[in-house]
């Protein structure tokens, strides 16, 4: 849930882009958005790893170091965030 300065609220979903595509999560989110009471949220946002530019990730942050090391060891890529609005 994200509250905005103007008093509105958005429901926020965070998923890896690969899962959004694989499981057609956008369709599911549209169904959820259609059933949400406007008193709860006026919009539904989807954030995926595609929404965070690589250069905005702090290279020395502990989490970033862990992710980079996991990639070096052959772990699947950890996606950043992307958004899509459903209203």
Backbone bond lengths (Angstrom), bond angles and torsions (degrees), N, CA, C in turn:
res aa  C-N    CA-C-N  psi(-1)  N-CA   C-N-CA  omega(-1)  CA-C   N-CA-C  phi
1 X - - - 1.441 - - 1.524 108.06 -
2 X 1.296 116.06 131.01 1.467 122.03 176.56 1.524 107.96 -123.26
3 X 1.317 115.91 123.35 1.475 121.20 177.17 1.525 107.63 -95.94
4 X 1.322 116.75 134.40 1.453 122.12 -178.56 1.530 110.27 -101.47
5 X 1.312 116.24 159.59 1.461 122.00 -179.14 1.526 111.38 -58.30
6 X 1.324 116.76 -35.69 1.468 120.02 -178.14 1.534 113.28 -76.49
7 X 1.336 116.85 3.32 1.454 121.07 176.83 1.524 114.83 94.48
8 X 1.324 117.89 -9.90 1.454 120.16 177.93 1.527 109.79 -79.48
9 X 1.312 115.38 166.71 1.468 120.30 179.71 1.524 109.56 -134.34
10 X 1.319 115.22 148.95 1.460 121.69 176.56 1.519 109.37 -123.64
11 X 1.321 115.85 136.34 1.459 120.72 171.43 1.525 105.91 -84.07
12 X 1.320 117.31 134.61 1.458 121.14 -174.14 1.526 109.95 -120.54
13 X 1.328 115.84 129.21 1.462 122.24 174.16 1.523 107.31 -112.57
14 X 1.321 116.92 136.91 1.464 122.18 179.03 1.520 107.52 -122.18
15 X 1.328 116.30 119.81 1.453 121.55 -178.28 1.521 109.77 -144.44
16 X 1.327 117.92 151.63 1.466 120.59 171.28 1.534 109.08 -66.78
17 X 1.314 116.40 139.99 1.467 121.14 -177.79 1.527 112.07 -57.65
18 X 1.315 116.91 -37.35 1.467 119.32 -179.54 1.526 111.38 -61.17
19 X 1.328 116.98 -38.45 1.470 120.32 178.96 1.526 111.15 -73.09
20 X 1.333 116.33 -36.13 1.464 120.14 178.16 1.519 109.18 -59.04
21 X 1.320 116.41 -44.94 1.466 120.86 -179.42 1.527 111.70 -71.40
22 X 1.324 116.26 -47.21 1.464 121.31 -175.35 1.532 112.43 -61.06
23 X 1.334 116.33 -42.93 1.464 120.41 -175.39 1.530 113.61 -103.44
24 X 1.333 116.66 11.44 1.476 121.90 179.32 1.527 111.03 50.70
25 X 1.319 115.36 48.31 1.454 121.90 -176.61 1.522 112.39 -62.52
26 X 1.329 117.26 -27.06 1.467 120.22 178.44 1.530 110.47 -60.33
27 X 1.328 117.09 -39.55 1.464 120.71 178.37 1.532 110.70 -63.28
28 X 1.319 115.69 -44.06 1.465 120.84 178.54 1.522 110.35 -62.22
29 X 1.332 116.07 -42.47 1.461 120.26 -178.71 1.530 111.59 -66.30
30 X 1.318 117.24 -35.30 1.468 120.33 176.05 1.533 110.60 -62.19
31 X 1.329 116.06 -41.72 1.466 120.12 178.37 1.534 110.89 -64.14
32 X 1.322 116.00 -41.75 1.468 120.63 177.85 1.522 109.71 -63.27
33 X 1.336 116.85 -45.55 1.470 121.34 -178.63 1.533 111.20 -60.17
34 X 1.308 116.22 -38.35 1.468 120.18 -179.03 1.528 112.09 -66.36
35 X 1.336 116.83 -24.85 1.459 120.47 -176.58 1.532 113.81 -101.25
36 X 1.326 117.13 -6.79 1.470 119.74 -179.87 1.514 110.76 -72.24
37 X 1.314 117.33 132.32 1.458 118.50 174.34 1.531 110.38 -67.81
38 X 1.310 117.86 138.74 1.465 121.59 179.65 1.527 111.52 -62.11
39 X 1.325 117.14 -20.06 1.464 120.19 177.20 1.538 110.69 -71.63
40 X 1.333 116.50 -20.35 1.462 120.75 178.35 1.525 111.10 -88.71
41 X 1.333 116.37 -50.50 1.464 120.96 -178.69 1.523 109.14 -156.04
42 X 1.326 115.30 142.77 1.460 119.71 178.61 1.525 111.70 -93.69
43 X 1.335 117.32 -14.90 1.466 121.52 177.83 1.520 109.78 -145.24
44 X 1.313 113.95 162.24 1.459 121.43 174.24 1.522 106.35 -123.04
45 X 1.318 116.18 128.34 1.465 121.42 -179.57 1.516 110.31 -114.40
46 X 1.309 115.86 142.33 1.459 121.73 175.52 1.519 108.22 -117.16
47 X 1.308 116.84 122.93 1.463 122.13 176.67 1.512 108.56 -112.63
48 X 1.339 115.46 132.02 1.465 120.49 175.98 1.518 108.66 -127.23
49 X 1.299 114.88 174.86 1.458 120.80 179.57 1.524 112.57 -61.22
50 X 1.300 118.38 -21.57 1.460 121.15 -179.80 1.531 112.39 -71.55
51 X 1.329 117.80 -12.83 1.459 121.75 -177.60 1.519 114.72 -85.08
52 X 1.312 117.98 -12.22 1.463 120.41 -178.34 1.522 108.53 -108.01
53 X 1.344 116.96 111.38 1.460 119.02 178.36 1.523 110.23 -61.06
54 X 1.301 116.17 139.56 1.478 122.04 -177.11 1.529 111.80 -53.76
55 X 1.325 118.33 -37.85 1.460 120.70 -176.50 1.526 113.10 -70.03
56 X 1.327 118.28 -14.27 1.464 119.55 178.86 1.521 112.30 -83.89
57 X 1.325 116.73 -10.76 1.457 120.01 178.99 1.523 108.57 -79.20
58 X 1.295 115.93 126.91 1.471 120.83 -177.70 1.530 108.33 -72.19
59 X 1.334 117.33 118.29 1.464 120.36 -173.79 1.526 114.24 -65.19
60 X 1.310 118.98 -25.45 1.462 120.16 -176.84 1.525 113.44 -98.08
61 X 1.324 117.49 1.11 1.464 120.26 179.41 1.526 109.13 -65.49
62 X 1.337 117.84 139.65 1.475 120.78 -178.29 1.524 113.28 -53.85
63 X 1.330 117.57 -41.72 1.460 120.17 -178.99 1.519 110.79 -65.16
64 X 1.321 116.65 -40.96 1.460 120.70 179.30 1.525 110.44 -62.42
65 X 1.331 116.36 -42.19 1.473 119.80 178.47 1.521 110.74 -61.61
66 X 1.323 117.10 -41.06 1.466 120.37 179.00 1.528 111.27 -64.33
67 X 1.328 116.01 -43.00 1.466 120.19 179.65 1.525 110.38 -63.70
68 X 1.333 116.65 -46.07 1.464 120.07 -179.74 1.525 111.25 -62.33
69 X 1.322 117.37 -40.31 1.469 121.17 179.34 1.529 109.93 -66.18
70 X 1.318 116.95 -40.22 1.461 120.68 178.50 1.527 110.54 -62.32
71 X 1.329 116.63 -39.50 1.471 120.27 177.22 1.517 110.65 -63.46
72 X 1.339 116.22 -42.22 1.465 120.37 179.05 1.521 111.24 -60.01
73 X 1.328 115.50 -34.25 1.463 120.50 -178.79 1.526 112.90 -85.31
74 X 1.345 116.56 1.45 1.460 120.88 175.09 1.513 116.06 96.29
75 X 1.319 117.30 12.17 1.470 119.55 177.61 1.526 109.22 -69.38
76 X 1.331 117.70 153.83 1.465 119.49 177.01 1.527 110.53 -61.09
77 X 1.299 116.41 151.83 1.464 121.45 -178.63 1.521 111.08 -61.19
78 X 1.309 115.39 138.83 1.461 121.17 175.64 1.514 106.88 -96.41
79 X 1.340 117.58 115.30 1.451 119.43 -174.58 1.523 115.03 -76.22
80 X 1.356 119.32 148.75 1.462 123.57 170.16 1.542 110.74 -75.88
81 X 1.365 120.48 -153.05 1.471 121.59 -174.15 1.533 114.37 -120.08
82 X 1.361 118.12 145.31 1.470 122.90 176.45 1.514 109.59 -132.04
83 X 1.283 118.11 161.49 1.463 117.66 179.22 1.512 112.03 -131.60
84 X 1.282 112.53 153.28 1.455 121.86 176.02 1.508 105.67 -148.55
85 X 1.300 117.20 139.29 1.468 120.25 -177.74 1.514 110.39 -104.37
86 X 1.311 114.16 136.12 1.463 120.84 174.14 1.519 106.04 -122.30
87 X 1.292 117.50 131.82 1.464 119.59 178.28 1.505 110.44 -135.06
